[in-house]
Amino acid sequence: MYAITLPEPGGPDALLWAEVPDPVPGEGEVLIEVAASGVNRADLLQRQGFYDPPPGASPYPGLECAGRVAALGPGVSGWAVGDEVCALLSGGGYAERVAVPAGQLLPVPEGVDLVTAAALPEVAATVWSNVFLIAHLRPGETLLVHGGASGIGTMAIQLAKAVGARVAVTAGSAEKLARCAELGADILIDYHEQDFVEELKKATDGHGADVVLDIIGAKYLTRNIKALAVNGRIVVIGLQGGVKGELNLGALLAKRGALIATSLRARPVAEKAAIVAAVREHVWPLIESGRVRAVVDRRLPMAEAADAHRAMESGSHVGKIILTL
């Protein structure tokens, strides 16, 4: 088969469409004939040499895909050759075929085309596991989403609104904030022009955010705590603003707050299967009803993965970028 390979770390041009051995599904795995793969920031980090796949995972980038079941490994039930599926991956989505544990498969939601389905597994699993299973966002609470126009952000807005929460977002332009508003965001903050701590306090009468979903990390650590409501929860899922920051434990203690840092890729297979099952139970009905949708910025051929990475690095996109075969 062909796959996007990384002979050496580097810029977008380090991505090379090359012939590689076909994957073989092992015990409990399914082989997918890939139709499309979503692009995630973790793929950019892997390309740069900063985020290696977990042991045993495919060496190729790609943390989600959609396609058709091509073969079943030993011990797999509940799926059949030819089924249209999308899947959460530990790697290998930038390829013509990929093997994945059966517990990480999802049926393509009704009303969603096969290519668009590639934009769903990673963002749905990330948002549901962090905002709801870990931070326990409840109806009536306020969620602050940094990077509201990103793939993660556009999904977080919709899911939070679907459960009756209020949503504040930060984004870097009026155009991106307008797109967030279309998805249901209530409080719109331009991080270039406004202080999100002050804007959030004004919009919530001093209450702050009950949950903060943070992709920035160190740069926002102090301000996230200032923006936090009493008994609030900060979930850090990205480190775009650095890895080392000074934590004022007194400020966090005064808020009776929680600071949680998580990642999805390296979790054990059983944990991922539990998250995927929860997504199928809670998120898929919202998608099939039309209350939540995949937000896709553009589709590019798989062999043009370098251009997809350049687009993501430019920050010009809203929602997901998809690679197609």
N, C-alpha and C positions, 0 to 999 in steps of 0.2 A: 504494500500500500504506500501512499504518499502521506507525509506529515510535515508540519512546520517544526524544524529542528533548530537546536541552538549549539552549533559547534563550539562557540566561545561566547561568553557574555559580552554585551555591548549595546549599541543603539539599535533602533528599529531595523537597520539593515543586517543585523546579526541573525535575524529570522530567515531561515532557508527552507524552502519547499523541496523536500528530497524524498527519495525512495527509502523505506525502512521495512524491517520485518513485520509481518502481520501479527497482531496480538491474538492470543489464544485464551478463551475464557476458562478460568479455573473453577474450583469448587465454589458453588454459590454465586457465580458470576454470569453475566449476560454480555454477549457481543453486540454492539450497536453499529449499524451502518449509518454514519453521521451525515445529516443533511445540513446542519448549521451548528455553530458554537458561539457562545457569548464571550465577549472580551471583558476582562476584569482587571482592576488595578494590580492584583496579585500577579497577573501574567507579565505586566511591565516590570515588576520587581524581579520575577524569575529571569526574565530576559537580561536584566542588568547584573545578575549574579547574586542578588540579595535574598532570594526566597526559594531555596531548593525544595523539590517535591519531597514528601515524606517517604521513608524507606518502603520499597516495594511498589511505589506508584510509577506511572508512566513518566518518562523524562521530558515529554513534550508539554508545552503550555496548554491551558484550557481547562477550566474548572466547572464547565457545564456544557451540555450539548442537547440536541434533539435529533431524532432519526428513527430508524426502524430496527427492530430486533432481528439480527442476522443468525444468531446461534445461541443455544442455551448450554451453560456449563453443567457439570454434574450437580445434582441436588437442587436444581431450580424448579420451582413450580409457580403457577399463577401468571406466567407470561408465555407467549407463543411467538414463534418466528413470524415476522410480518407486522407485529404490533407497533403502532406509532407511539413513541415514548420520548420523554426528556429526562435528563439525569443530572444529579449532582456528582461531580468527579473530584478525584484527588489530583488529576492531571490527565493529559492526553486528548483533550477535546479538539485541539487543532490538528485533526487527522481524519483520514477517510473512515477509519474504524477505531473503536475503543472498547475495552473490556471494563465492566463496572460491576460492583456487588449488586445483586438484585434488589436489596433493600434501599438502594439509592435511586431506583427508577420511579418515575411518575407517569401516568398516562397523560397524553396531550389533552389539555382541557377542552371540553366541547366549546366550539365557537372560535378556537384559536388555531391558526394555520401552523403547520409543522415547523417552519423556519422561525416564526415569531416565538414559538414555545421555547426556543433555545435561550431566550432572554429571561426566563422565569426561575429556574431551579436555584441558582446561587443567591439571587436577591431575596427570593421568597424564604429560603432556608435561613439566610443571615438575619433578615428582619424579624421573622417569627421567633427564632431561637433567642435573639438578644433582647428585643423590645418586649416580648410577651412571656416567653418561658423563663428568662433570667430576670429582667427588670419588672415584669408583672404590671405593665401599663394597664390602667383601669379606665372605664368610662368616666368622663368628667375631668380626668387629669390632663395636664399639659405636657406634650412631648416636644423637645427641641431637637431638630435634625440639622446637623451641620452638613453642608453639601446637598441641599434639598433637591437640586436638579440632576444629581447623579443617578445611576441605576438604583443604588441602595436607597437614596433619598426619595425618588419618585414612588418606590414601592412602600416605603415607611409612611409617607404622607397618606396614601390611600388606605393602608391597613389600619392606621391609627384612627382615621376618620370613620372607617367602617365599624369600629368598636365603640365609637362615641367619645373619642378624645379630642382635645384641642391641639392644633399643630402649629408650632413656630418653626420657621426655616431660615437658614442663612444661605445666601448665594451671592455670586460676584457681579451680577448685572440686573438691570431692570427687566430685560427680556427673560432671563432665567427665573426671576421671581414671579413674573407673570405666568409662566408655565406652571410653577408650583401652585399658584393661586387657582389655576384651572383644575388642578388635581384635588383641591380642597384645603390647601394651607390657609390658616387664619391670620398668622402674624408673619410678615415678610420683612426680612432684615438684609440689607446690602452690606456685606462685611467690609467692603472697601470704604463706605461712606458713614457707617453707623457702628456704634458699640452695642454688640448683641446683649450684653448684660443690662445696660440701661434701657434699651428698647423693650426687652422682655419684661423688665420690672414695670415699665409704664403700661404695657399692654395687659399685664396680669394683676394690676393694682398691688404690686410688690410681692406677689406670691412666688413667682419664678417657675422653673421647669421641674415637674415631678420626675421626668425621665429625660436624660440627655443621651442621644445617640451620636457618638463622636468619632470622626474619621481622621482628626488632626493630631491628637496626642499631646505632646509636651507643650507646644505653643499655646494651647487653649486650657491647660490644666487649671491654672489659678482662676481664670475667668469662668470656667465651667462650674467651679465650686461656688463662686459668687452668684452665678445665675441659678443655682440649685434651690429648690424649695426645701423646706423642712421635711425630713424623711425621704428626700429625693434620691434617685439612683443615676449614676453616670456609667455608661457602658462604652468603653473605648474599643473600637474595632479596627482602627487604622492609625498610622503614625506619620502622616504626610507632613506634620509640623514638628517632627523630631521625636527622639526616644527618651531623652532625659529632661526632667523638669523638677522644680522644687515643689514639694507637697506640704502645704500648711495643714497639719493634722488637726490643729485647733479649730481652723475654719470648717473643716469637714465634720469634726465632732459637734460643733455648734449647730450644724444643720442636721445632725443625726443622719448623715448621708452615707451612701455606699459608693465606692469606686471599684468598678469591675472591668477587667481587661480580658477579652476573649478572642479566639480565632476558631475557624471552622475546618480548615483544610486538613489539619493533622489529627483531628479527633478520631477515636476508634470507630471501626465500622458499625458497631452496635449503636453508638451514640448518634452517628449520622442517620442510621436507619430510623431511629426514634424521632429525630427532627423531621425527616422526610415524611414519615407517617403523620406527624402533627400538621405539616403543611398540606398534605392531601386532605386531611379531615377539616381543617379550618380555613385554609386559603383558597383551595381549588373551588369550593362552592361560590366564593365571592367573585372569582374570575369567571366562572361559567354563568353567573347571573349578570355579569357586566358591571358590577359595582367596583371591581378592581381590574386593571388592565396592564399589560406590558407596555412600557413606553420605549419605543425604538427610535433612535436618532438616525441610523443609517445601516445599510447592509453592503458588505464588500465581499468579493470573492476570497476564499480562504488563502489563495496564493498571494493575495495582497495584504497579508496580516501586518506588514510593516506600516502601510498607510493607516490601518486601523489604530495601531499603537501611536503613530504621530498625531492622529486626531484626538485620541484620549489625552495625550500629553499636552496638547494645545488648550484643553479645557473648554473647547467650543461646543461640545456635545451636550445634549439633554437626554437623559435616559441611557439606554444600552446601545452599544455598537455590536453588530452581529456579522460573523464570517460565514459565508455560505459555500456549499459544494454543488 
